Amino acid sequence: MIRVEQVKVVNTEIVQAIQHLFPQLTQFSPMPDENVIQKMVNSQSSSLWIARNVGGEIIGMLSLAIYQTTTGIHAWIEDVVVDQKARRQGVAWNLTQAAIEFSQENDAKAVSLTSRPVREAANQLYQKLGFEQVETNLYRLKLD
């Protein structure tokens, strides 16, 4: 059984688990340290979610941002990663479902995410969960 929970307290276990999972997500972003993780957990607009296996080991994570705009409350899922040894076991499904439910509880009118086309399994999962691909251009201006 997979247990999903929102991180409320940052401790060594959380930091080490995220630092173990993060390289499996990206090689292009700097490794989040305890300070970054703490800022996220303390934020009013973002939350960190983890998945644990039956033994209590952290095997997956995602970030969720919920924010108000003039058009309503929106939710954005980021940083979905499941440990390689735990893939294809419903971990990402459970994490994403928890994020959707939390977004609904917080009156979000939609939940958005991006997924690279090469992540075929992830894209299939999101479609099974009801996400629809939208016609849009995503733009990014790097400020570093």
C-alpha positions in Angstrom: 0.0 0.0 0.0 1.2 3.5 -0.9 0.6 6.3 1.6 0.7 9.9 0.4 1.2 12.8 2.8 1.8 16.5 2.7 5.1 17.4 4.2 4.5 19.7 7.2 7.9 19.3 9.0 11.3 19.2 7.3 13.7 16.8 8.9 16.8 14.8 7.9 14.7 12.0 6.4 12.8 14.4 4.2 15.9 16.2 3.0 17.8 13.0 2.3 14.8 11.5 0.4 14.3 14.5 -1.8 18.1 14.7 -2.5 17.9 11.0 -3.5 14.9 11.5 -5.8 15.9 14.8 -7.3 18.6 13.6 -9.7 16.1 11.1 -11.1 13.9 14.1 -12.0 16.5 16.5 -13.5 20.2 17.0 -14.0 19.7 20.6 -15.0 18.5 22.2 -11.7 20.5 22.7 -8.6 19.9 20.2 -5.8 17.5 21.6 -3.3 19.0 22.0 0.2 17.2 22.0 3.5 16.7 25.8 3.3 14.9 25.5 -0.1 12.8 22.6 1.1 11.9 24.5 4.3 10.9 27.6 2.3 8.6 25.5 0.2 6.9 23.8 3.1 6.5 27.2 4.9 5.0 28.8 1.8 1.3 29.8 1.7 1.1 29.0 -2.1 3.1 25.8 -2.4 3.2 22.4 -0.8 5.4 19.3 -1.0 3.9 15.8 -1.1 5.6 12.5 -0.6 4.7 8.9 -1.1 5.8 6.1 1.3 5.8 2.4 0.6 4.5 -0.2 3.1 7.8 -0.1 5.0 7.6 3.7 5.4 10.4 4.5 2.9 9.9 7.7 0.8 9.6 6.5 -2.8 8.1 9.5 -4.6 7.4 13.2 -4.4 5.6 16.1 -6.1 5.3 19.8 -5.7 2.0 21.6 -5.8 1.4 25.4 -6.2 -2.1 26.8 -5.6 -2.5 30.5 -6.3 -5.1 33.2 -6.9 -5.3 35.2 -10.1 -8.0 37.6 -11.4 -9.6 34.6 -13.2 -9.8 32.3 -10.2 -7.7 29.9 -8.2 -5.3 27.8 -10.1 -3.2 24.7 -9.3 0.1 23.7 -10.9 1.8 20.3 -10.3 5.6 20.2 -10.6 8.5 18.0 -9.8 6.7 14.6 -10.0 9.3 11.9 -9.5 9.1 8.3 -8.4 12.2 6.3 -7.3 13.4 4.0 -10.1 12.8 0.9 -7.9 9.2 1.8 -7.3 8.0 2.8 -10.7 4.9 1.1 -12.3 3.4 0.5 -8.9 0.9 3.4 -8.8 3.0 5.8 -6.9 2.7 8.7 -9.4 -1.0 8.0 -9.7 -1.5 8.2 -5.9 0.6 11.4 -5.6 -1.2 13.1 -8.5 -4.6 12.1 -7.2 -3.8 13.5 -3.8 -2.7 16.8 -5.5 -6.0 16.9 -7.5 -8.1 16.3 -4.3 -6.2 19.0 -2.4 -6.6 21.4 -5.3 -10.4 20.7 -5.3 -10.5 21.2 -1.5 -8.8 24.6 -2.0 -11.3 25.7 -4.7 -8.9 25.5 -7.7 -10.8 25.7 -11.0 -8.1 23.7 -12.8 -4.9 21.7 -12.3 -2.2 22.1 -14.8 1.2 20.4 -15.4 3.7 19.9 -18.1 5.3 16.7 -19.2 8.0 16.2 -21.8 6.8 14.0 -24.8 9.6 11.5 -24.1 8.0 10.6 -20.8 5.5 8.4 -22.4 4.4 6.5 -19.3 3.8 9.8 -17.4 1.8 11.3 -20.3 -0.4 8.2 -20.4 -0.9 8.4 -16.7 -2.0 12.0 -16.8 -4.4 11.3 -19.6 -5.9 8.4 -17.6 -6.4 10.8 -14.7 -8.4 13.1 -17.0 -5.8 15.7 -18.0 -6.2 17.0 -21.5 -3.4 18.3 -23.7 -4.1 22.0 -24.4 -3.2 24.1 -27.4 -0.8 26.6 -26.0 2.7 27.9 -26.2 4.6 27.7 -22.9 7.2 30.5 -22.7 10.0 30.9 -20.1 12.3 33.7 -19.4 15.3 32.6 -17.3 16.2 35.2 -14.7 19.4 33.8 -13.4 
